[in-house]
């Protein structure tokens, strides 16, 4: 063997001391401890020594290997931290401002709607999104095979279970549990098999229900007029247009004067000057019967609106899908 292990060790320590940077340390680690390095080769050649010398030589060589490993680590640390002290810390630089989260525009509008009704004395209720046919249709006076079921583009889980197509099932769930008077709104997600500029398979509705003695269509008009004035502004005119829903009689859809053209006619209102914002009506006696309310004693009104639709009108957004693409540049505007 050309070099003794002690010679290799001394040479390595000298080289490491003289190294000027981390790159050189890495080179030296290969020269001494690499697969063909000096210490490695020395260890491999121990088998050629006379048998009595082998144990002692092996032990010493392993000690040297360990010691060098430590010396390399120390040197790396020394040279590494020397380099980083060159980068001065400028404490006068402004900090990184963390991106601040915000509520989704649909959540904001949903809260605004709920706040208005809470101020008018309504409670808030919630119910399941996976719903029985009974609550979504049957109890709301949609008999099986009734053509009005077609309007709803239902997602079926099974013959008897659907993804709720509207929040109206909450009317039934609430009245089943509670005797009149009832004054409640029910916000939540609803599902329909439909997708285009103004429809997404999931969207949000807020349902309203008020039942008591002597409730009239005049009360319905008063509450919804107050709502529209608070949601949009006091100048927003509205009209009640006769319509049909199986669970209300009479039924009315509420239109507001077009927020874009103020009635003169534009693309958004299809030149009609009006925009539909919600459905409503007086609770049908058949619905009261289904929940065990006495329809000779009680009357009530109900209404339902799409949250995205209100948000689109309020913010002038023409494609509902924007709400669900999660493009931060869009969401950050609200
Ligand atoms: N559930 C209806 C829909 O999704 C909206 C609706 C209309 C709700 C009239 C009501 C109502 O409570 O009275 O199309």
py3Dmol code that shows the C-alpha trace and the ligand (Angstrom):
import py3Dmol

protein = """\
ATOM      1  CA  UNK A   1       0.000   0.000   0.000  1.00  0.00           C
ATOM      2  CA  UNK A   2       1.408   3.372  -1.062  1.00  0.00           C
ATOM      3  CA  UNK A   3       0.028   5.603   1.771  1.00  0.00           C
ATOM      4  CA  UNK A   4      -0.693   4.690   5.383  1.00  0.00           C
ATOM      5  CA  UNK A   5      -4.102   5.566   6.775  1.00  0.00           C
ATOM      6  CA  UNK A   6      -2.495   8.193   9.011  1.00  0.00           C
ATOM      7  CA  UNK A   7      -0.946   9.864   5.991  1.00  0.00           C
ATOM      8  CA  UNK A   8      -4.247   9.882   4.160  1.00  0.00           C
ATOM      9  CA  UNK A   9      -5.940  11.399   7.198  1.00  0.00           C
ATOM     10  CA  UNK A  10      -3.389  14.199   7.622  1.00  0.00           C
ATOM     11  CA  UNK A  11      -3.485  15.014   3.929  1.00  0.00           C
ATOM     12  CA  UNK A  12      -7.283  15.158   3.948  1.00  0.00           C
ATOM     13  CA  UNK A  13      -7.426  17.487   6.953  1.00  0.00           C
ATOM     14  CA  UNK A  14      -4.880  19.783   5.311  1.00  0.00           C
ATOM     15  CA  UNK A  15      -6.889  19.860   2.051  1.00  0.00           C
ATOM     16  CA  UNK A  16     -10.129  20.552   3.879  1.00  0.00           C
ATOM     17  CA  UNK A  17      -8.567  23.411   5.862  1.00  0.00           C
ATOM     18  CA  UNK A  18      -7.334  24.963   2.638  1.00  0.00           C
ATOM     19  CA  UNK A  19     -10.692  24.656   0.826  1.00  0.00           C
ATOM     20  CA  UNK A  20     -12.136  28.033  -0.156  1.00  0.00           C
ATOM     21  CA  UNK A  21     -15.760  27.110  -0.824  1.00  0.00           C
ATOM     22  CA  UNK A  22     -18.433  24.440  -0.544  1.00  0.00           C
ATOM     23  CA  UNK A  23     -17.780  23.240  -4.091  1.00  0.00           C
ATOM     24  CA  UNK A  24     -14.192  22.344  -3.181  1.00  0.00           C
ATOM     25  CA  UNK A  25     -15.392  20.500  -0.067  1.00  0.00           C
ATOM     26  CA  UNK A  26     -17.654  18.373  -2.228  1.00  0.00           C
ATOM     27  CA  UNK A  27     -14.783  17.567  -4.582  1.00  0.00           C
ATOM     28  CA  UNK A  28     -12.587  16.548  -1.620  1.00  0.00           C
ATOM     29  CA  UNK A  29     -15.333  14.353  -0.221  1.00  0.00           C
ATOM     30  CA  UNK A  30     -15.265  12.423  -3.497  1.00  0.00           C
ATOM     31  CA  UNK A  31     -11.454  12.227  -3.509  1.00  0.00           C
ATOM     32  CA  UNK A  32     -11.316  10.796   0.014  1.00  0.00           C
ATOM     33  CA  UNK A  33     -14.632   9.112   0.746  1.00  0.00           C
ATOM     34  CA  UNK A  34     -16.120   8.513  -2.710  1.00  0.00           C
ATOM     35  CA  UNK A  35     -16.526   5.048  -4.173  1.00  0.00           C
ATOM     36  CA  UNK A  36     -12.984   5.192  -5.592  1.00  0.00           C
ATOM     37  CA  UNK A  37     -11.750   7.555  -2.862  1.00  0.00           C
ATOM     38  CA  UNK A  38      -8.516   7.110  -0.954  1.00  0.00           C
ATOM     39  CA  UNK A  39     -10.059   5.944   2.324  1.00  0.00           C
ATOM     40  CA  UNK A  40     -12.451   3.638   0.492  1.00  0.00           C
ATOM     41  CA  UNK A  41      -9.627   2.077  -1.489  1.00  0.00           C
ATOM     42  CA  UNK A  42      -7.548   1.673   1.676  1.00  0.00           C
ATOM     43  CA  UNK A  43     -10.423  -0.164   3.359  1.00  0.00           C
ATOM     44  CA  UNK A  44     -10.866  -2.418   0.337  1.00  0.00           C
ATOM     45  CA  UNK A  45      -7.141  -3.343   0.331  1.00  0.00           C
ATOM     46  CA  UNK A  46      -7.090  -4.390   3.985  1.00  0.00           C
ATOM     47  CA  UNK A  47      -7.850  -7.940   2.860  1.00  0.00           C
ATOM     48  CA  UNK A  48      -4.352  -8.085   1.357  1.00  0.00           C
ATOM     49  CA  UNK A  49      -2.635  -7.393   4.722  1.00  0.00           C
ATOM     50  CA  UNK A  50      -1.291 -10.263   6.832  1.00  0.00           C
ATOM     51  CA  UNK A  51      -4.125 -11.755   8.858  1.00  0.00           C
ATOM     52  CA  UNK A  52      -2.938 -10.495  12.317  1.00  0.00           C
ATOM     53  CA  UNK A  53      -2.789  -6.854  11.124  1.00  0.00           C
ATOM     54  CA  UNK A  54      -6.242  -6.826   9.561  1.00  0.00           C
ATOM     55  CA  UNK A  55      -8.458  -6.204  12.651  1.00  0.00           C
ATOM     56  CA  UNK A  56      -6.388  -3.271  13.927  1.00  0.00           C
ATOM     57  CA  UNK A  57      -6.034  -1.701  10.458  1.00  0.00           C
ATOM     58  CA  UNK A  58      -9.767  -2.043   9.750  1.00  0.00           C
ATOM     59  CA  UNK A  59     -10.682  -0.470  13.062  1.00  0.00           C
ATOM     60  CA  UNK A  60      -8.331   2.473  12.547  1.00  0.00           C
ATOM     61  CA  UNK A  61      -9.485   3.038   8.966  1.00  0.00           C
ATOM     62  CA  UNK A  62     -13.124   3.153  10.062  1.00  0.00           C
ATOM     63  CA  UNK A  63     -12.269   5.675  12.790  1.00  0.00           C
ATOM     64  CA  UNK A  64     -10.569   7.839  10.171  1.00  0.00           C
ATOM     65  CA  UNK A  65     -13.586   7.546   7.883  1.00  0.00           C
ATOM     66  CA  UNK A  66     -15.909   8.703  10.665  1.00  0.00           C
ATOM     67  CA  UNK A  67     -13.605  11.530  11.705  1.00  0.00           C
ATOM     68  CA  UNK A  68     -13.362  12.757   8.106  1.00  0.00           C
ATOM     69  CA  UNK A  69     -17.136  12.631   7.698  1.00  0.00           C
ATOM     70  CA  UNK A  70     -17.423  14.977  10.671  1.00  0.00           C
ATOM     71  CA  UNK A  71     -14.635  17.236   9.379  1.00  0.00           C
ATOM     72  CA  UNK A  72     -16.428  17.531   6.038  1.00  0.00           C
ATOM     73  CA  UNK A  73     -19.702  18.416   7.721  1.00  0.00           C
ATOM     74  CA  UNK A  74     -18.035  21.063   9.899  1.00  0.00           C
ATOM     75  CA  UNK A  75     -16.318  22.575   6.889  1.00  0.00           C
ATOM     76  CA  UNK A  76     -19.531  22.696   4.879  1.00  0.00           C
ATOM     77  CA  UNK A  77     -21.294  24.469   7.667  1.00  0.00           C
ATOM     78  CA  UNK A  78     -18.458  26.956   8.111  1.00  0.00           C
ATOM     79  CA  UNK A  79     -18.262  27.806   4.401  1.00  0.00           C
ATOM     80  CA  UNK A  80     -22.034  27.772   3.922  1.00  0.00           C
ATOM     81  CA  UNK A  81     -22.792  30.205   6.710  1.00  0.00           C
ATOM     82  CA  UNK A  82     -19.862  32.389   5.670  1.00  0.00           C
ATOM     83  CA  UNK A  83     -21.517  32.721   2.283  1.00  0.00           C
ATOM     84  CA  UNK A  84     -24.923  33.602   3.735  1.00  0.00           C
ATOM     85  CA  UNK A  85     -23.547  36.360   5.974  1.00  0.00           C
ATOM     86  CA  UNK A  86     -22.688  38.164   2.744  1.00  0.00           C
ATOM     87  CA  UNK A  87     -26.400  38.597   2.085  1.00  0.00           C
ATOM     88  CA  UNK A  88     -27.209  41.507   4.350  1.00  0.00           C
ATOM     89  CA  UNK A  89     -30.686  41.607   5.827  1.00  0.00           C
ATOM     90  CA  UNK A  90     -32.351  44.924   4.933  1.00  0.00           C
ATOM     91  CA  UNK A  91     -34.799  45.433   7.798  1.00  0.00           C
ATOM     92  CA  UNK A  92     -36.203  48.570   6.148  1.00  0.00           C
ATOM     93  CA  UNK A  93     -37.723  46.593   3.230  1.00  0.00           C
ATOM     94  CA  UNK A  94     -41.538  46.390   3.327  1.00  0.00           C
ATOM     95  CA  UNK A  95     -42.827  42.961   4.370  1.00  0.00           C
ATOM     96  CA  UNK A  96     -44.678  40.663   1.994  1.00  0.00           C
ATOM     97  CA  UNK A  97     -48.365  41.504   2.285  1.00  0.00           C
ATOM     98  CA  UNK A  98     -50.317  38.257   2.623  1.00  0.00           C
ATOM     99  CA  UNK A  99     -53.210  37.855   0.168  1.00  0.00           C
ATOM    100  CA  UNK A 100     -56.384  38.535   2.140  1.00  0.00           C
ATOM    101  CA  UNK A 101     -59.259  36.118   1.611  1.00  0.00           C
ATOM    102  CA  UNK A 102     -62.796  37.339   1.062  1.00  0.00           C
ATOM    103  CA  UNK A 103     -66.277  35.894   0.937  1.00  0.00           C
ATOM    104  CA  UNK A 104     -67.451  34.475  -2.384  1.00  0.00           C
ATOM    105  CA  UNK A 105     -69.908  36.885  -4.091  1.00  0.00           C
ATOM    106  CA  UNK A 106     -72.676  34.258  -3.874  1.00  0.00           C
ATOM    107  CA  UNK A 107     -72.046  33.919  -0.124  1.00  0.00           C
ATOM    108  CA  UNK A 108     -72.134  37.703   0.243  1.00  0.00           C
ATOM    109  CA  UNK A 109     -75.458  38.042  -1.582  1.00  0.00           C
ATOM    110  CA  UNK A 110     -76.887  35.066   0.302  1.00  0.00           C
ATOM    111  CA  UNK A 111     -75.996  36.793   3.569  1.00  0.00           C
ATOM    112  CA  UNK A 112     -77.488  40.080   2.381  1.00  0.00           C
ATOM    113  CA  UNK A 113     -80.757  38.360   1.484  1.00  0.00           C
ATOM    114  CA  UNK A 114     -80.884  36.550   4.831  1.00  0.00           C
ATOM    115  CA  UNK A 115     -80.038  39.739   6.759  1.00  0.00           C
ATOM    116  CA  UNK A 116     -82.952  41.603   5.181  1.00  0.00           C
ATOM    117  CA  UNK A 117     -85.441  38.895   6.167  1.00  0.00           C
ATOM    118  CA  UNK A 118     -83.942  38.441   9.638  1.00  0.00           C
ATOM    119  CA  UNK A 119     -84.513  42.166  10.204  1.00  0.00           C
ATOM    120  CA  UNK A 120     -88.144  41.578   9.173  1.00  0.00           C
ATOM    121  CA  UNK A 121     -88.438  38.930  11.888  1.00  0.00           C
ATOM    122  CA  UNK A 122     -87.871  35.718   9.897  1.00  0.00           C
ATOM    123  CA  UNK A 123     -86.000  32.727  11.362  1.00  0.00           C
ATOM    124  CA  UNK A 124     -83.476  30.739   9.311  1.00  0.00           C
ATOM    125  CA  UNK A 125     -83.847  26.996   8.650  1.00  0.00           C
ATOM    126  CA  UNK A 126     -81.832  24.454   6.700  1.00  0.00           C
ATOM    127  CA  UNK A 127     -82.568  21.014   5.286  1.00  0.00           C
ATOM    128  CA  UNK A 128     -81.048  18.100   3.348  1.00  0.00           C
ATOM    129  CA  UNK A 129     -79.817  18.417  -0.249  1.00  0.00           C
ATOM    130  CA  UNK A 130     -80.580  14.741  -0.900  1.00  0.00           C
ATOM    131  CA  UNK A 131     -84.327  14.680  -0.579  1.00  0.00           C
ATOM    132  CA  UNK A 132     -87.280  12.311  -0.682  1.00  0.00           C
ATOM    133  CA  UNK A 133     -89.709  12.588  -3.582  1.00  0.00           C
ATOM    134  CA  UNK A 134     -92.377  13.299  -0.975  1.00  0.00           C
ATOM    135  CA  UNK A 135     -90.763  16.550   0.188  1.00  0.00           C
ATOM    136  CA  UNK A 136     -89.416  17.723  -3.162  1.00  0.00           C
ATOM    137  CA  UNK A 137     -92.619  17.009  -5.119  1.00  0.00           C
ATOM    138  CA  UNK A 138     -95.515  15.041  -3.705  1.00  0.00           C
ATOM    139  CA  UNK A 139     -96.267  17.051  -0.561  1.00  0.00           C
ATOM    140  CA  UNK A 140     -95.847  20.259  -2.579  1.00  0.00           C
ATOM    141  CA  UNK A 141     -98.798  19.180  -4.685  1.00  0.00           C
ATOM    142  CA  UNK A 142     -96.823  17.819  -7.637  1.00  0.00           C
ATOM    143  CA  UNK A 143     -98.613  14.490  -8.180  1.00  0.00           C
ATOM    144  CA  UNK A 144     -96.654  11.723  -9.932  1.00  0.00           C
ATOM    145  CA  UNK A 145     -96.759  12.247 -13.721  1.00  0.00           C
ATOM    146  CA  UNK A 146     -97.700  15.915 -13.215  1.00  0.00           C
ATOM    147  CA  UNK A 147     -96.217  17.948 -16.108  1.00  0.00           C
ATOM    148  CA  UNK A 148     -94.844  20.560 -13.675  1.00  0.00           C
ATOM    149  CA  UNK A 149     -92.251  17.987 -12.594  1.00  0.00           C
ATOM    150  CA  UNK A 150     -90.711  18.371 -16.051  1.00  0.00           C
ATOM    151  CA  UNK A 151     -89.821  21.995 -15.357  1.00  0.00           C
ATOM    152  CA  UNK A 152     -87.315  20.846 -12.770  1.00  0.00           C
ATOM    153  CA  UNK A 153     -84.722  18.737 -14.686  1.00  0.00           C
ATOM    154  CA  UNK A 154     -84.317  16.445 -11.717  1.00  0.00           C
ATOM    155  CA  UNK A 155     -81.206  14.457 -10.792  1.00  0.00           C
ATOM    156  CA  UNK A 156     -82.505  11.136  -9.486  1.00  0.00           C
ATOM    157  CA  UNK A 157     -80.614   9.123  -6.869  1.00  0.00           C
ATOM    158  CA  UNK A 158     -83.277   6.403  -7.042  1.00  0.00           C
ATOM    159  CA  UNK A 159     -86.975   6.282  -7.927  1.00  0.00           C
ATOM    160  CA  UNK A 160     -87.827   7.834  -4.621  1.00  0.00           C
ATOM    161  CA  UNK A 161     -84.747   9.945  -3.779  1.00  0.00           C
ATOM    162  CA  UNK A 162     -83.609  13.073  -5.651  1.00  0.00           C
ATOM    163  CA  UNK A 163     -81.146  15.911  -5.328  1.00  0.00           C
ATOM    164  CA  UNK A 164     -83.532  18.644  -4.298  1.00  0.00           C
ATOM    165  CA  UNK A 165     -84.471  20.804  -7.274  1.00  0.00           C
ATOM    166  CA  UNK A 166     -85.551  23.731  -5.108  1.00  0.00           C
ATOM    167  CA  UNK A 167     -85.615  24.833  -1.454  1.00  0.00           C
ATOM    168  CA  UNK A 168     -89.420  24.509  -1.315  1.00  0.00           C
ATOM    169  CA  UNK A 169     -89.227  21.080   0.451  1.00  0.00           C
ATOM    170  CA  UNK A 170     -88.215  23.100   3.509  1.00  0.00           C
ATOM    171  CA  UNK A 171     -91.773  24.465   3.607  1.00  0.00           C
ATOM    172  CA  UNK A 172     -93.004  20.927   4.285  1.00  0.00           C
ATOM    173  CA  UNK A 173     -90.216  20.000   6.698  1.00  0.00           C
ATOM    174  CA  UNK A 174     -90.786  23.151   8.747  1.00  0.00           C
ATOM    175  CA  UNK A 175     -94.593  22.906   8.909  1.00  0.00           C
ATOM    176  CA  UNK A 176     -94.388  19.196   9.777  1.00  0.00           C
ATOM    177  CA  UNK A 177     -92.384  20.054  12.881  1.00  0.00           C
ATOM    178  CA  UNK A 178     -93.940  23.320  13.938  1.00  0.00           C
ATOM    179  CA  UNK A 179     -97.473  24.589  14.512  1.00  0.00           C
ATOM    180  CA  UNK A 180     -98.385  28.018  13.084  1.00  0.00           C
ATOM    181  CA  UNK A 181     -97.483  30.851  13.177  1.00  0.00           C
ATOM    182  CA  UNK A 182     -94.435  30.281  10.951  1.00  0.00           C
ATOM    183  CA  UNK A 183     -92.094  32.964   9.658  1.00  0.00           C
ATOM    184  CA  UNK A 184     -88.948  31.442   8.209  1.00  0.00           C
ATOM    185  CA  UNK A 185     -86.469  31.563   5.343  1.00  0.00           C
ATOM    186  CA  UNK A 186     -84.404  28.615   4.125  1.00  0.00           C
ATOM    187  CA  UNK A 187     -81.221  29.227   2.125  1.00  0.00           C
ATOM    188  CA  UNK A 188     -79.345  26.384   0.439  1.00  0.00           C
ATOM    189  CA  UNK A 189     -77.943  24.571  -2.571  1.00  0.00           C
ATOM    190  CA  UNK A 190     -80.256  23.091  -5.186  1.00  0.00           C
ATOM    191  CA  UNK A 191     -79.554  20.913  -8.239  1.00  0.00           C
ATOM    192  CA  UNK A 192     -80.886  20.709 -11.779  1.00  0.00           C
ATOM    193  CA  UNK A 193     -79.616  18.883 -14.831  1.00  0.00           C
ATOM    194  CA  UNK A 194     -79.062  22.045 -16.859  1.00  0.00           C
ATOM    195  CA  UNK A 195     -76.043  24.089 -17.943  1.00  0.00           C
ATOM    196  CA  UNK A 196     -75.711  27.247 -20.045  1.00  0.00           C
ATOM    197  CA  UNK A 197     -75.171  31.024 -19.694  1.00  0.00           C
ATOM    198  CA  UNK A 198     -77.855  31.336 -17.029  1.00  0.00           C
ATOM    199  CA  UNK A 199     -77.980  27.806 -15.551  1.00  0.00           C
ATOM    200  CA  UNK A 200     -75.528  25.652 -13.608  1.00  0.00           C
ATOM    201  CA  UNK A 201     -76.230  22.130 -12.306  1.00  0.00           C
ATOM    202  CA  UNK A 202     -75.865  23.427  -8.750  1.00  0.00           C
ATOM    203  CA  UNK A 203     -77.050  26.847  -7.650  1.00  0.00           C
ATOM    204  CA  UNK A 204     -78.454  28.521  -4.552  1.00  0.00           C
ATOM    205  CA  UNK A 205     -81.952  29.511  -3.554  1.00  0.00           C
ATOM    206  CA  UNK A 206     -83.573  31.200  -0.611  1.00  0.00           C
ATOM    207  CA  UNK A 207     -87.067  30.006   0.269  1.00  0.00           C
ATOM    208  CA  UNK A 208     -89.495  32.021   2.370  1.00  0.00           C
ATOM    209  CA  UNK A 209     -92.642  30.967   4.201  1.00  0.00           C
ATOM    210  CA  UNK A 210     -95.049  32.917   6.377  1.00  0.00           C
ATOM    211  CA  UNK A 211     -98.180  31.302   7.819  1.00  0.00           C
ATOM    212  CA  UNK A 212    -100.629  32.752  10.325  1.00  0.00           C
ATOM    213  CA  UNK A 213    -104.275  33.686  10.674  1.00  0.00           C
ATOM    214  CA  UNK A 214    -105.447  36.318   8.179  1.00  0.00           C
ATOM    215  CA  UNK A 215    -102.324  36.431   6.023  1.00  0.00           C
ATOM    216  CA  UNK A 216    -103.182  38.051   2.685  1.00  0.00           C
ATOM    217  CA  UNK A 217    -101.697  38.587  -0.740  1.00  0.00           C
ATOM    218  CA  UNK A 218    -101.272  42.213   0.387  1.00  0.00           C
ATOM    219  CA  UNK A 219     -98.833  40.992   3.084  1.00  0.00           C
ATOM    220  CA  UNK A 220     -96.911  39.058   0.428  1.00  0.00           C
ATOM    221  CA  UNK A 221     -96.658  42.193  -1.735  1.00  0.00           C
ATOM    222  CA  UNK A 222     -95.565  44.308   1.214  1.00  0.00           C
ATOM    223  CA  UNK A 223     -92.788  41.969   2.347  1.00  0.00           C
ATOM    224  CA  UNK A 224     -91.427  41.372  -1.154  1.00  0.00           C
ATOM    225  CA  UNK A 225     -91.559  45.075  -2.045  1.00  0.00           C
ATOM    226  CA  UNK A 226     -89.565  45.864   1.091  1.00  0.00           C
ATOM    227  CA  UNK A 227     -87.116  43.133   0.177  1.00  0.00           C
ATOM    228  CA  UNK A 228     -86.559  44.417  -3.384  1.00  0.00           C
ATOM    229  CA  UNK A 229     -86.118  47.996  -2.183  1.00  0.00           C
ATOM    230  CA  UNK A 230     -83.512  46.933   0.374  1.00  0.00           C
ATOM    231  CA  UNK A 231     -81.710  44.526  -1.954  1.00  0.00           C
ATOM    232  CA  UNK A 232     -81.535  46.886  -4.930  1.00  0.00           C
ATOM    233  CA  UNK A 233     -82.695  50.416  -4.119  1.00  0.00           C
ATOM    234  CA  UNK A 234     -85.843  52.336  -3.200  1.00  0.00           C
ATOM    235  CA  UNK A 235     -86.256  53.468  -6.808  1.00  0.00           C
ATOM    236  CA  UNK A 236     -86.463  49.913  -8.161  1.00  0.00           C
ATOM    237  CA  UNK A 237     -90.044  49.364  -9.331  1.00  0.00           C
ATOM    238  CA  UNK A 238     -91.467  45.876  -9.257  1.00  0.00           C
ATOM    239  CA  UNK A 239     -94.495  44.129 -10.663  1.00  0.00           C
ATOM    240  CA  UNK A 240     -96.354  40.971  -9.745  1.00  0.00           C
ATOM    241  CA  UNK A 241     -97.080  38.869 -12.829  1.00  0.00           C
ATOM    242  CA  UNK A 242     -99.588  35.961 -12.655  1.00  0.00           C
ATOM    243  CA  UNK A 243     -97.864  32.586 -12.867  1.00  0.00           C
ATOM    244  CA  UNK A 244     -98.287  28.948 -11.893  1.00  0.00           C
ATOM    245  CA  UNK A 245     -96.695  26.784  -9.200  1.00  0.00           C
ATOM    246  CA  UNK A 246     -98.424  23.624  -7.933  1.00  0.00           C
ATOM    247  CA  UNK A 247     -97.881  24.576  -4.288  1.00  0.00           C
ATOM    248  CA  UNK A 248     -99.278  28.127  -4.427  1.00  0.00           C
ATOM    249  CA  UNK A 249    -102.633  29.565  -5.515  1.00  0.00           C
ATOM    250  CA  UNK A 250    -102.720  32.233  -6.706  1.00  0.00           C
ATOM    251  CA  UNK A 251     -99.080  32.370  -7.841  1.00  0.00           C
ATOM    252  CA  UNK A 252     -97.051  35.330  -9.014  1.00  0.00           C
ATOM    253  CA  UNK A 253     -93.614  35.929 -10.380  1.00  0.00           C
ATOM    254  CA  UNK A 254     -91.964  39.157  -9.331  1.00  0.00           C
ATOM    255  CA  UNK A 255     -90.158  41.247 -11.933  1.00  0.00           C
ATOM    256  CA  UNK A 256     -88.025  44.291 -11.247  1.00  0.00           C
ATOM    257  CA  UNK A 257     -87.460  47.134 -13.670  1.00  0.00           C
ATOM    258  CA  UNK A 258     -84.338  46.212 -15.645  1.00  0.00           C
ATOM    259  CA  UNK A 259     -81.276  47.324 -13.654  1.00  0.00           C
ATOM    260  CA  UNK A 260     -79.324  47.854 -16.894  1.00  0.00           C
ATOM    261  CA  UNK A 261     -81.667  49.948 -19.033  1.00  0.00           C
ATOM    262  CA  UNK A 262     -84.198  51.098 -16.396  1.00  0.00           C
ATOM    263  CA  UNK A 263     -87.071  49.894 -18.531  1.00  0.00           C
ATOM    264  CA  UNK A 264     -86.207  51.130 -21.996  1.00  0.00           C
ATOM    265  CA  UNK A 265     -85.306  47.639 -23.219  1.00  0.00           C
ATOM    266  CA  UNK A 266     -81.876  46.018 -23.678  1.00  0.00           C
ATOM    267  CA  UNK A 267     -80.136  42.691 -24.256  1.00  0.00           C
ATOM    268  CA  UNK A 268     -80.212  41.734 -20.561  1.00  0.00           C
ATOM    269  CA  UNK A 269     -84.024  42.075 -20.277  1.00  0.00           C
ATOM    270  CA  UNK A 270     -84.625  40.787 -23.835  1.00  0.00           C
ATOM    271  CA  UNK A 271     -86.105  44.204 -24.661  1.00  0.00           C
ATOM    272  CA  UNK A 272     -88.976  43.753 -22.171  1.00  0.00           C
ATOM    273  CA  UNK A 273     -87.695  46.315 -19.659  1.00  0.00           C
ATOM    274  CA  UNK A 274     -88.297  43.804 -16.831  1.00  0.00           C
ATOM    275  CA  UNK A 275     -86.266  41.103 -15.089  1.00  0.00           C
ATOM    276  CA  UNK A 276     -87.738  38.158 -13.227  1.00  0.00           C
ATOM    277  CA  UNK A 277     -86.292  37.863  -9.698  1.00  0.00           C
ATOM    278  CA  UNK A 278     -88.481  35.419  -7.801  1.00  0.00           C
ATOM    279  CA  UNK A 279     -91.512  33.150  -7.632  1.00  0.00           C
ATOM    280  CA  UNK A 280     -94.198  33.482  -5.005  1.00  0.00           C
ATOM    281  CA  UNK A 281     -97.814  32.855  -4.078  1.00  0.00           C
ATOM    282  CA  UNK A 282    -100.361  32.003  -1.416  1.00  0.00           C
ATOM    283  CA  UNK A 283     -99.770  28.537   0.063  1.00  0.00           C
ATOM    284  CA  UNK A 284    -102.098  26.013  -1.630  1.00  0.00           C
ATOM    285  CA  UNK A 285    -104.664  24.433   0.739  1.00  0.00           C
ATOM    286  CA  UNK A 286    -103.542  20.974  -0.440  1.00  0.00           C
ATOM    287  CA  UNK A 287    -100.066  21.726   0.949  1.00  0.00           C
ATOM    288  CA  UNK A 288    -101.557  22.670   4.328  1.00  0.00           C
ATOM    289  CA  UNK A 289    -103.483  19.403   4.317  1.00  0.00           C
ATOM    290  CA  UNK A 290    -100.289  17.424   3.677  1.00  0.00           C
ATOM    291  CA  UNK A 291     -98.713  18.819   6.849  1.00  0.00           C
ATOM    292  CA  UNK A 292    -101.850  18.744   8.972  1.00  0.00           C
ATOM    293  CA  UNK A 293    -102.520  22.497   9.081  1.00  0.00           C
ATOM    294  CA  UNK A 294    -106.170  23.586   9.133  1.00  0.00           C
ATOM    295  CA  UNK A 295    -106.621  25.564   5.913  1.00  0.00           C
ATOM    296  CA  UNK A 296    -109.888  27.081   7.136  1.00  0.00           C
ATOM    297  CA  UNK A 297    -107.980  28.722  10.006  1.00  0.00           C
ATOM    298  CA  UNK A 298    -104.642  29.587   8.437  1.00  0.00           C
ATOM    299  CA  UNK A 299    -103.358  31.211   5.289  1.00  0.00           C
ATOM    300  CA  UNK A 300     -99.826  31.968   4.240  1.00  0.00           C
ATOM    301  CA  UNK A 301     -97.511  32.986   1.488  1.00  0.00           C
ATOM    302  CA  UNK A 302     -94.294  31.511   0.145  1.00  0.00           C
ATOM    303  CA  UNK A 303     -91.577  32.727  -2.148  1.00  0.00           C
ATOM    304  CA  UNK A 304     -88.352  31.428  -3.641  1.00  0.00           C
ATOM    305  CA  UNK A 305     -85.463  33.139  -5.377  1.00  0.00           C
ATOM    306  CA  UNK A 306     -82.156  32.243  -7.023  1.00  0.00           C
ATOM    307  CA  UNK A 307     -79.156  33.740  -5.239  1.00  0.00           C
ATOM    308  CA  UNK A 308     -76.863  33.704  -8.292  1.00  0.00           C
ATOM    309  CA  UNK A 309     -79.595  35.400 -10.311  1.00  0.00           C
ATOM    310  CA  UNK A 310     -79.863  38.240  -7.781  1.00  0.00           C
ATOM    311  CA  UNK A 311     -76.050  38.523  -7.711  1.00  0.00           C
ATOM    312  CA  UNK A 312     -75.924  38.674 -11.531  1.00  0.00           C
ATOM    313  CA  UNK A 313     -78.520  41.457 -11.636  1.00  0.00           C
ATOM    314  CA  UNK A 314     -76.917  43.385  -8.827  1.00  0.00           C
ATOM    315  CA  UNK A 315     -73.389  43.187 -10.260  1.00  0.00           C
ATOM    316  CA  UNK A 316     -74.231  43.101 -13.990  1.00  0.00           C
ATOM    317  CA  UNK A 317     -72.725  39.653 -14.645  1.00  0.00           C
ATOM    318  CA  UNK A 318     -73.954  37.953 -17.810  1.00  0.00           C
ATOM    319  CA  UNK A 319     -72.590  34.413 -17.349  1.00  0.00           C
ATOM    320  CA  UNK A 320     -73.534  32.453 -14.216  1.00  0.00           C
ATOM    321  CA  UNK A 321     -70.620  30.050 -14.752  1.00  0.00           C
ATOM    322  CA  UNK A 322     -68.160  32.784 -13.683  1.00  0.00           C
ATOM    323  CA  UNK A 323     -69.215  32.144 -10.095  1.00  0.00           C
ATOM    324  CA  UNK A 324     -67.933  28.582 -10.205  1.00  0.00           C
ATOM    325  CA  UNK A 325     -64.736  28.870 -12.239  1.00  0.00           C
ATOM    326  CA  UNK A 326     -62.790  30.174  -9.224  1.00  0.00           C
ATOM    327  CA  UNK A 327     -60.837  32.681 -11.292  1.00  0.00           C
ATOM    328  CA  UNK A 328     -59.351  34.856  -8.582  1.00  0.00           C
ATOM    329  CA  UNK A 329     -59.346  37.935 -10.869  1.00  0.00           C
ATOM    330  CA  UNK A 330     -63.134  37.631 -11.059  1.00  0.00           C
ATOM    331  CA  UNK A 331     -63.726  36.838  -7.395  1.00  0.00           C
ATOM    332  CA  UNK A 332     -61.410  39.607  -6.158  1.00  0.00           C
ATOM    333  CA  UNK A 333     -63.751  42.274  -7.597  1.00  0.00           C
ATOM    334  CA  UNK A 334     -66.403  41.791  -4.941  1.00  0.00           C
TER     335      UNK A 334
END
"""
ligand_1 = """\
14
LIG
N -89.582 26.504 -6.003
C -89.768 27.373 -7.151
C -88.670 27.097 -8.175
O -87.634 26.663 -7.816
C -89.703 28.810 -6.730
C -90.885 29.191 -5.894
C -92.011 29.663 -6.505
C -90.857 29.057 -4.535
C -93.121 30.031 -5.772
C -91.965 29.425 -3.772
C -93.095 29.911 -4.418
O -91.994 29.311 -2.448
O -94.155 30.258 -3.686
O -88.879 27.336 -9.331
"""
view = py3Dmol.view(width=600, height=400)
view.addModel(protein, "pdb")
view.setStyle({"model": 0}, {"cartoon": {"style": "trace"}})
view.addModel(ligand_1, "xyz")
view.setStyle({"model": 1}, {"stick": {}})
view.zoomTo()
view.show()
